Amino acid sequence: MFVCGHERPEGSARPSCSRRGSLALMQSIKRAAKEAGLHDVRVQKSGCLDFCEFGTTAVIYPEGIWYTLDGQDAVAALVQHLQHGTGAEHLQMNMDE
């Protein structure tokens, strides 16, 4: 799982995931995954994933499922996806908007 950690300068025309707290969320997901016993999963910071307009962005591979993280409430749902390969549909990014 990759979580966008990109930070744009203050006043930039586009939003920035890091300024929305993405790194704290990444740490929470990483900790929760470890507590769930998911030792074969990696939760990693990435550079810009280029979907900042949709909100704080994450993607899970190999499925290639994109998520908008809506704060700490997203942590349990994303760990469920990492455990079972499903779940968190309500957080999936709608790229057709």
Residue pairs with C-beta under 8 A, 6 or more apart in sequence:
1 29
1 41
1 42
1 43
1 44
1 58
1 59
1 60
1 61
1 78
1 82
2 44
2 45
2 46
2 49
2 58
2 59
2 60
2 61
3 17
3 22
3 23
3 25
3 26
3 29
3 43
3 44
3 45
3 46
3 56
3 57
3 58
3 69
4 17
4 18
4 22
4 45
4 46
4 47
4 48
4 49
4 51
4 52
4 56
4 57
4 58
5 17
5 18
5 22
5 23
5 26
5 45
5 46
5 47
6 16
6 17
6 18
6 46
6 47
6 48
6 49
6 52
7 16
7 17
7 18
7 19
8 14
8 15
8 16
8 19
8 52
14 52
14 53
15 52
15 53
16 52
17 48
17 49
17 52
17 56
17 57
20 55
20 56
21 56
21 71
22 56
22 57
22 58
22 69
23 45
25 56
25 69
25 71
25 72
25 74
25 75
26 43
26 44
26 45
26 58
28 72
28 75
29 43
29 74
29 75
29 78
29 79
30 43
32 75
32 76
32 79
33 41
33 43
33 79
33 82
36 79
36 82
36 83
38 79
38 82
38 83
41 82
43 82
46 59
49 57
49 58
49 59
51 57
51 66
51 93
51 95
54 68
54 93
54 94
54 95
54 97
55 68
55 69
55 70
56 68
56 69
56 70
57 66
57 67
57 68
57 69
57 93
58 66
58 67
58 69
58 78
59 65
59 66
59 67
60 67
60 78
60 81
60 82
63 85
65 81
65 92
66 92
66 93
66 95
67 74
67 78
67 88
67 91
67 92
67 93
68 91
68 92
68 93
69 78
69 91
70 91
74 88
74 91
77 87
77 88
77 90
77 91
78 88
78 91
80 86
80 87
80 88
81 87
81 88
